[in-house]
Amino acid sequence: MVDSLSTRPRELFSLKNVFSTKHLVVMAALLAARTILGLPFLTIYFSGIKLITFAYLTDALAAMLYGPWAALVFGFAGDTLGFFASMSTGGAYLPFYALSEMATGFLFALFLYKRPIRVSRVAIAWALNLIIVILGMNSVWLILTAGKSAGEVLTMLRFGINLAQFPIHVALTWFILRTASKFRTMTD
């Protein structure tokens, strides 16, 4: 695992072997796991807001293993497939949220791809995800789709929920990625 800053940008954005057959098979398995983990019966909702889900773990894992390009594709595919797998909950497909999922994967890849898995890296990636994606992008999507006042109320409620869950997300993500990093050579 290289952590050199001089070669980092070239390595980070390289497409070399990103979409090889072996990597696509592993990403397909992760995508299936993400879809299952994101189903309504495995997700806890409170007042229409997703309170607890574990689908994000596969996003972080794909980003750690395959980098930003794969994380972007994985985020889009995961959001789209997840919507169609849980259509029974109602609602329309909003591609805005696919952009949010893509941004989440990209942020995880920036901090975790070809880097040692440390609690500090996971915490920074989660903090940026919380600020940029959850409180930034998703709040804009809520205000656009639910109306200004409803979106603002939901944003404040989501802020409190996500702030309370932050240490749990960091710890669980770190544990899963740390465990998976021991097997990283099997997926390369």
C-alpha positions in Angstrom: 0.0 0.0 0.0 1.6 3.2 -1.2 0.9 6.4 0.7 3.3 8.7 -1.2 1.9 12.0 -2.0 4.0 12.5 -5.1 2.5 9.5 -7.0 -0.9 9.7 -5.3 -3.0 11.7 -7.9 -1.8 9.5 -10.8 -2.5 6.3 -8.9 -5.8 7.5 -7.5 -7.4 8.3 -10.8 -5.9 5.5 -12.9 -8.3 3.3 -14.7 -5.8 0.5 -15.0 -7.6 -2.8 -14.2 -10.5 -1.0 -12.4 -13.1 -2.7 -14.5 -11.4 -6.1 -15.0 -13.6 -9.2 -15.0 -12.4 -10.1 -11.5 -13.2 -6.7 -10.1 -16.6 -6.5 -11.8 -17.5 -9.9 -10.2 -16.6 -8.6 -6.7 -18.4 -5.3 -7.3 -21.5 -7.2 -8.5 -21.4 -9.3 -5.3 -21.0 -6.0 -3.2 -23.8 -4.5 -5.2 -26.1 -7.4 -4.4 -25.2 -7.1 -0.7 -25.8 -3.4 -0.8 -29.2 -3.9 -2.4 -30.2 -6.5 0.3 -28.8 -4.3 3.1 -30.8 -1.3 1.8 -34.2 -3.1 1.6 -36.9 -1.6 3.8 -37.2 -4.6 6.1 -33.5 -4.2 7.0 -33.7 -0.4 7.4 -35.1 1.4 10.4 -37.2 4.5 9.6 -38.3 7.3 12.0 -40.9 9.7 10.7 -40.1 8.9 7.1 -36.4 9.4 7.6 -33.9 6.6 7.2 -32.6 6.1 10.7 -30.4 3.0 10.5 -29.1 1.2 7.5 -26.0 -0.8 6.7 -25.9 -0.3 2.9 -23.1 2.3 3.3 -20.7 -0.3 4.3 -20.6 -1.8 0.8 -20.0 1.7 -0.6 -17.0 2.2 1.6 -15.7 -1.3 0.8 -16.0 -0.8 -3.0 -14.3 2.6 -2.7 -11.4 1.2 -0.6 -10.9 -1.8 -2.9 -11.3 -0.2 -6.4 -10.9 3.6 -6.1 -12.9 6.6 -7.2 -14.0 5.6 -10.7 -15.4 2.3 -9.4 -17.0 4.1 -6.4 -18.8 6.6 -8.8 -20.2 3.7 -10.9 -21.0 1.7 -7.7 -22.8 4.6 -6.1 -25.0 5.2 -9.2 -25.8 1.5 -9.7 -26.4 1.0 -6.0 -28.9 3.9 -5.7 -30.7 2.9 -8.9 -30.9 -0.8 -8.1 -31.8 -0.1 -4.5 -34.7 2.1 -5.6 -36.1 -0.6 -7.9 -35.6 -3.3 -5.4 -37.6 -1.4 -2.8 -40.3 0.0 -5.0 -43.0 -1.2 -2.6 -42.2 1.7 -0.3 -43.6 4.1 -2.9 -42.3 7.3 -4.2 -40.7 8.4 -7.4 -37.1 7.8 -8.6 -35.1 10.9 -8.0 -31.7 10.8 -9.8 -30.4 13.5 -7.4 -29.8 10.9 -4.8 -27.7 8.9 -7.2 -25.4 11.9 -7.3 -25.3 11.9 -3.5 -24.3 8.2 -3.5 -21.7 8.8 -6.1 -20.2 11.6 -4.0 -20.2 9.4 -0.9 -18.2 6.7 -2.7 -15.9 9.3 -4.1 -15.1 10.8 -0.7 -14.5 7.3 0.8 -12.1 6.5 -2.1 -10.2 9.7 -1.6 -9.3 8.8 1.9 -9.2 5.0 1.8 -8.1 3.8 -1.6 -4.6 2.4 -1.5 -4.1 3.9 1.9 -3.8 2.3 5.4 -7.1 2.0 7.1 -7.0 4.2 10.2 -9.8 5.5 12.4 -8.7 9.0 11.6 -9.1 8.5 7.8 -12.5 6.9 8.2 -13.6 9.7 10.6 -12.5 12.4 8.2 -14.2 10.6 5.2 -17.4 10.3 7.3 -17.3 13.9 8.6 -16.9 15.2 5.0 -19.7 12.9 3.9 -21.9 14.2 6.7 -21.2 17.8 5.8 -21.1 17.7 2.0 -23.5 14.9 1.1 -25.9 14.3 3.9 -26.4 17.9 5.2 -25.5 19.6 1.9 -26.6 17.8 -1.2 -29.4 15.7 0.4 -30.8 18.7 2.1 -31.0 20.5 -1.2 -32.8 17.5 -2.7 -35.2 17.5 0.2 -36.0 21.2 0.0 -36.5 20.8 -3.8 -38.8 17.8 -3.5 -40.6 18.3 -0.2 -40.9 22.1 -0.2 -38.8 24.7 1.7 -40.3 24.5 5.2 -40.7 20.7 5.2 -37.2 20.3 3.8 -35.7 22.6 6.5 -37.5 20.7 9.3 -36.4 17.3 7.9 -32.8 18.7 7.5 -32.6 19.6 11.2 -34.0 16.3 12.3 -31.6 14.5 10.0 -28.7 16.5 11.3 -29.4 15.4 14.9 -29.8 11.8 13.9 -26.6 11.7 11.8 -24.6 13.5 14.4 -25.7 10.9 17.0 -24.8 8.0 14.6 -21.5 9.4 13.6 -19.3 7.5 16.1 -21.2 4.3 15.3 -20.7 4.8 11.6 -17.0 5.5 12.0 -16.4 2.5 14.3 -18.4 0.0 12.2 -16.9 1.2 8.9 -13.4 1.1 10.4 -13.9 -2.4 11.7 -15.3 -3.8 8.4 -12.7 -2.1 6.2 -9.9 -3.1 8.5 -11.0 -6.7 8.4 -11.5 -6.6 4.6 -8.1 -4.9 4.1 -6.5 -8.1 5.3 -8.0 -9.8 2.3 -7.3 -7.0 -0.2 -4.7 -9.0 -2.1 -7.4 -11.6 -3.0 -9.4 -8.9 -4.8 -6.5 -7.3 -6.6 
